[in-house]
């Protein structure tokens, strides 16, 4: 029987929910501390069994939202959402109400308002401009706080309350790895260097992704390996005729294990299907996966 996975309540670009049946069996069976270095929508981390977990992201407002989910009782979160929906008359068609809440969020930064905005925004996505203002447009006739989103949110918050999870917010190269040991796992799902995701360009008010960032991350993984710490890296070797030469050369030089994944994304507008071109998605690990 296929395991039942918790799905993130956020439609985060590049989310790995559909790949969980392939990724999770490749992780060590026993993990003391699991580090999700680029946690994003937390689809992977929320489903990993570990004694402790650290979820990190450099988008501070995202981490503020998760901390609110972690702190407040589930019913308080749901009640707040329903009150805001009524207060701003949010619906599939009321763009003025959506824009009014968006203005209030950008002024006051109430974390739960960010989630409510994603419920009514285009493709349910999170997007900021260079001034750190939430600027995703209204999702007319498509986006609202529906039953599926409520169910995903409820399951997600319940799991947060059950697990020993710490949320941190910093760029990956500022994360403190000093306390980790051989029974821990660092999982990395960074922006992909050769894709065209909007988070790559550095114009969203947060650090972008380029060859310098790519090499920094690979150096950090080498350092973890030298200390006997396990890591797993999600990435693509090829995408639309492009090859990530930096990644390919690093794997060949270091001899890490490459696990090829059967990719399928339906919520990522920058991804392509196998019918449209080649995209070779992999999970690179520095340990021998357990059978």
C-alpha positions, 0 to 999 in steps of 0.5 A: 500500500502506498504511504499517505503523505502530508501535502503542503498547504502552499503551492510552492514552485518546484515542490516535491510532493509528487516525487515523495514516493521516490525520494523518501525511500532513498533517505537513511532509515534512522535519522537523528536530525533532519535539516531541510536547508531550502525548505520552501513548501516543506513537502519533503521535510514534513514527511520525514521521520526523524528525532529532530528537524530543522527547516530553513529558508531565506524568505523570512516571511515564509518562516514567520508563517510556519512559526505561526502555524506551529505556535497557534492551535489549529482551530485558532488558525482556521477561525482567523482565516474565516474571519478575514475572508468575511472581513474582506469579502474574499471570493473567486471574483472580488479582486478589490477585496484581495488587493485591500488585504494585500495592502494591509499585509504589506503594511503590517506583515501579519503572517496568517494574512500571507497564507490567506493571500496565497489562497486567493492569488494566481496559482496560489503562489508566493511572490515578492518584489524587490522591496519585499512587498507581496505582489502576486496578482489575484487568481480570478475565477481560479483561486480561493480557500477551498476544501482541499486547501483547508484539509491540507492546512489542517493536516500540515499544522497537526503534523507540525504540532506533533513533531520536534521541528525548529524553523530558521531563516538564513541564506544556506551559506550562513547556516550553522552545521557545527552541531551535526553528526554521522546520524544526521541528514542534510537535504537540499532542494535549491533553485535549479541553475538551468531552469527559469524559475522566478526565484532564480533571478535575484529580483524578488527581494531575496538572494538569487541563484547563479553559478557562484551560489551553485558552487558554494552549495557544492563546496558545503556538501563536500565539507559535510561529506568530509565530516561523515555527515549524510546529504541528499541533493535534489537537482536536474542534470539536463533541462530543455537542452541545457546541461548543468556542467558544474553539477555533472563535473562535481558528481564525476569528480567526487563519485557521489551516487546519482539516483534518477527520478521520474519527474512529474510536476503539475503546479510549476509553470516553468517545468516541462514534460517529457513530451516537450523536452528532456529534463533529467531530475536526480537525487544525489547522495553521499551514502549508500541507500538502504535496501 
